[in-house]
Structures are given as C-alpha cells and as structure tokens.
Amino acid sequence: MTAAAHSWQTDAAPGPRPADQPRLTTEQTRIRIGTTHRPFTKRPLKLTDALDFWQFAGAAANVIMQMARPGVGYGVAESKVESGSLMKRPWKRARTTTQYLAVAILGDEEEKKAFREAVNGAHRQVRSEPGAPVKYNAFDRDLQLWVAACLYIGFEDTYQLLAGRMSPEQNEAFYRSSSALGTTLQVTEDMWPATRAEFDEYWNTACEQAVLDDFVRSYLEDLLNLRMIHWYLRIPFRGLLRFLTIGFLSPWFREQMRVEWSDADQRRFENLFLFVGFVNRFIPRFLRHGGSHALMADVRRRIKRRKNLI
C-alpha cells in the first residue's frame, strides 16, 4: 500500500520549532482556493460527497505530504515488503490504497475490521533496523493520525476545487464525517481533533515536523517522474502528473520538495478545476462516484471468497 495506508513511529523527527522562528500559518500549509470557486450546493456535506473520480488528481501530492514526516518517509522508502512496494508493484499499491479509502468511507464495521487485520499483517513487517538513523514502527498512532490528516486535507481541497468553497457550516459537517480515515486503523476517536478549528491548529503545528531530507526527496522525485512504470506510459503522463502534484501542494510542501510554482501556474491550475468542476456538474453522480463503489464491491467479493485484501 502507499503511504496513504501506512504509518510509522520515529524518534528522529525534528524537535519543537525554535522560538525565534515564526509558527507556520494556514497560508503556508494549505493550497489556495480561489474566490471564483463558488459553492454548487448549500446542503450539508459529508465525506461521501467527495468520492468524485477527480479526487485522485492530487494523490501523488498527498503521498508527498505524508512522507514529509521522517518516520513515514523512511518507512515507505526503506520498506522490504515488496508485495506492496510502490516502486515495484505500483498498480497493486494503487488498488489497495484506494480500497482502503473506499472501506473507510463506505464500509461497515465488519468490513473495516477485515481490512484493518489485512493491513496489520503487512505492518508487522515494517520496522526500522537496530541503529537506524530514523526509527519507525508501522503501528504508531500519532503518525497514523498524521497520515489520516493528510488524507482529509486531500479530500477537502479537491472537493472545494471541483464544487466550490464550503460554507463554515458545510465545512464543519464535512469534517465531522471524516474521522474514519484514521479510526479504520489504530487512531482512536478521541485523538481526532473535535472541531474543524481544532484540526487547523493540529495541522499547522504538525506540518512543522514535516521536513524532507535528500533521501526521501529522491524517492519522491522518482515518483513524480513515474520511474515505476514503463517509459511509453511515462512520457505522455509525466508532465501532467507533475503539474497537478505541485498544484496540490501548499507553499510549505513545495519548499520541502524544492519545486517552483509561479502565479501563472496557479492561475492555470485554478482555471483547470473551474472547467473540470463545471463539466462535472453535468455528469451523473453514479458515474462520478462509480469507481469508489466498484472498489468497495471488489473488497466485498474478496472478503466473501476469503481472498487477500492487500
């Protein structure tokens, strides 16, 4: 599975931010949603409203955010679990990660339990070697919370780019429906920030520990350059992936990746999603959300037939 379904413990993450350095702000840790992205609906929203197939446009950016925490980054990059390796089994990794999200959002308690047990089986093999500079263990709840928070940010950003900025009331309802992104694994309900405002405080503080080094950055550059797939697929999609990925990164994470993003790039990015969001309004919901429901149906078939889930 990708970092979306992995989490790690580290005792080598950066310590508290020095007092002489300003704290990170929402302008640094979140992408910009233009004022032209007007809301499409005024009804209350849930995470299930964000299952559009365009939701995965920012998947690579989300992996970068997750892996910017040293324990997550080293855990993924050093993992010896080849059956779920992003660089060696990219299509399987994509399937299992997207199915984790489908189960977390659409699954019942028994389905979540089955998927949790399958993930735990893989996680037992993921731990750092003695004397490693970054120590990690795949069962750490604090970093599972970080991964779940990254996933939430991805859903919220993409939904607002496609369907317009949420009202404060919509944003709160949308957020309240999202804790299963973490609690489907080991995150407990009381660990999930209770309100959207508390989540913002958690996010800005947690981002201060999201600092990339050359080792993890090199791994992520391979991801951005699609080095895990055949060259004939890499050539037509690499430029689009890079554009979308950088667009879905906030200024803080662009700084960590050392990538450039101009005002012109930002306008193109926002205009792309204004266009896509407009077109989406004419596509029936069952088609836009069909991929997630198909993934969930596959999980149910695998459970029924006692086949491996990951």
N, C-alpha and C positions, 0 to 999 in steps of 0.2 A: 504494500500500500504506500501511497505518497505520504508526505508529512502531514497531510490532512487527517490521517488516521493514526499517526504515531505521536508519541510524546516522550520526553526524556528528562532525566534528572541530571543536574550539573552542579559541581562545586567550584567551577572555574568561570562562571559568568561574571561580567563586570559588577563591581560593587556599587554602592549608592553614588549618585551623581554628585561631583564636587560642589560645595556650597557656592563657589564663585561662578558656576555655570548656570545659566537660566534653565528653568524647567521646560520640558517640551510642551508645546501648545497644540490645540486641535488643528490649527492651520498647518502645522508641521507634520502631524501624524495622520491626517485624513486627506483624501483627494477632494478637489473642488467640484461641487455640483452647481452648475450654472443656474442663474435665476430664470433662464429660459426653459428650464425643465419643470414645467408647471404640472401639478397633480392631475392625474387622469380620473381619479375617483376620490370621493370623500368618505367612503365607508371604512369601518375598522379593518385593519390589515393583520394578517398572520404570516408566519414564515412560509406557509404553503402557497401564498400568493407569489413567492419569488422563485418558483421552480421552472421558470422560463428556460428554454434551451440556450439562450444567450447568457444565462447565468454563468456558464463555464468559460466565457471570454476572458475572465480575469483569473483563471485557475493557476497559471504559472506565477502571476504576481502574488497570489495567496501563498503558494509554496515558498516564495522568496521571503515573505513576511514571517512565516512560521520558522524557516531555517535561519533567520537572522538571530534568533536566540541560540547561543552557542551549543547548549545541550541538544536541541532539536537538530541543528545543522550538522554537528559531528555525528549524532546518532544515525541520521539518514545517510550521510556521505560515507561513513565507515561501516555501515551495516553489512553483515555477512549473510543475511537472509536473501539469497539470490532469487528465490521463487517470487519475491515481491519487490525486486530491485527496479527502481525507476529507469536506470540506465540499461539494464539487461532485459527486463520484461515490461516495457512501457505500456503496452496495451492492457496487460493484466493489471498493472498498477492503477491505470486509469479506471478500469472497471471496478476494482474493489474499493477505490476511494469514493467514486460516485455512488456506489451502492451503500457505502457507509452513510453518506448524506441522505440517501433515499430512506434508509431504515430509520435514521434518527428523526426524520421529519414525518414520514408516513407510516412507519412500522408500529405494531402493537408491542406490549411489554414482552411477550414471549419471543417475538422476532428480534427485538433489541437484545434480549438475553442471549439468544443463539449467536448473534453477530459479535456481541461482546466476548463470548467464550472463544470464538474463532480468532478474533484479534489478539486476545490474551495469549493464545497459543503461539502466535508469531512474536509477540512482545517478550516472551520468556527468553528468547534467543538474543535479545538486543540489550547488551550492557557493555560498558567500556572495559578494556583490559586493565589489569593492575598497573599502576604507574602512568596511565594515560593523562595527557595534559588537561583534557576536558573529560570529566567523569559523567556518565549518563546511565540511566536505567529507565526502561520503557514504561514503568508503572508510576512515575512521579505525577501526582495530581496537579501540582502547581503549573507544570508545563503542559499538561493536558488542558488546563484552563486557558493557557496562552494560545494553544492551537485552536481551541473552540472559539476563542475571542476573534482570532484571525478569520475563521470561517464566517462568523457573524458579520464582521466588517465587510467581507466579500459579498454576502447576500444583501446587506443594506445598501452598499454603494451601487451594485448592479441594478437592484430594483429601482432606485431613485434615478439612475441614468436612463432607464427604459420607460418608467411610468411617472416620473416627476417627483419632486421633493415631497416628502411626507409632512403632514402637519404634526405638531408636537404630540397630539393625542394618538394619531396613527403610529408614530414612531414608538411611543410607549407600548402600545398594544402589540406591535410587530416584535419588539424586543422581548416582551413577556413570554412570547411563544417560542423562544429560541434556546432555552437552557438545555434542551435535549441534545444539542450539538456537542455538549460536554458530558452530560449525565448518562449518555448511552455507553460511555466508557466508565472511568473511575471518578470523574468530577462529581462532587455532591451538590445537591440543590442549594445548600447554604453558602457554597463557595461562589456561585454565580451572582454577580452584583445585582442587588434587588431592583434597582431602577435604572433607566437609561442614563440619567445624570451620574449615578454612581459608576456605571460602566465607563463613561467618558473619563472619569478620574482614574479608574483602574487602567484603562488603555494608555493614556498619556504617560503614566508612571511606568507601566510595563514596557513600553516602547524604549525607554531609556536603557534597558538591558538588551535590546535587540541591536547588536553590533556585529557586523560581518568582518571576518578576517580573510586573508588571501586564500586559505584552503577551501573554505565553504564558498567564497565568492567564485572561485574557479569552477567548482561543481555546478553552481547556478548558471555560470556563463555557458557551460556545456548544455544545460537545459534550454537556455534561451536560443542557442544555436542549433537545437534539435539534433544533437550528435547521437541521440539514442535511436534514431530512425534512419531508414535508407536515404541516400543522397537525393534520389529522384523525388522523394516526398519533402525533403528538407528545403530544396531550392524554392518551390512556389510558396511555402508557408512561413519561412523563417522571418521575412520582413514584417508580415502581418502580426505574427506572434510577438515580435519584439515591440512593435508599436503599441499593441494592446496591453502588453505586460507593463511597459513603462508608464502608460497612461493610467493604469490601475494602481500604481504605486504612489504613495504620498511623498512629499518632499524629503522626509526623513529617510525613507527606504531607498529613494533614488540616490541620496547621498551615500548610503551604505553600499549600493551597487556601483557607484561612480559612473552613472549614466547621465546624459544631458537631456533636457526637456525644455523646449522654448515655448513662448507664448503662442506662436503659430501652431506648434504641435498640440497645445492644449485646445486651441480653437478647433482644429481638425478632429480631435478626439471627441469633444463635446458635440460637434455637428454630426459626426458619425452616429452617435447614440440618439440624437434628436431624430435623425432619419430612421434609424432602426426602430426606435420607440414608436414613431408614427406608423410605420408599416405593421408593427406588431399588433396594433390595435384592431387591425382587420383580419388577423389570423385567429381562428377559433382557439379557445383556451385548451381544449383537449389535444390539439396539435402542438401547441407551445409547451405544454407540460407533459406530453406523451412520453418523452424519453425517461423522465424520472419514474413514472408509473410502470414503464416497461422494465426498468432496472429493479423495481420493487417486486414485480411479478417473477423475475428471474430468481431473486432471493428466495421467494416463497417456494418456487419449484425445487431449488437446491435443498432447502430445509426438508421438504416433503420426501425427497428422494435420498436424503442423507448424504448429499454431495458436499465437497469442500466449499466453504463460503469465500475463502480468500486463498 
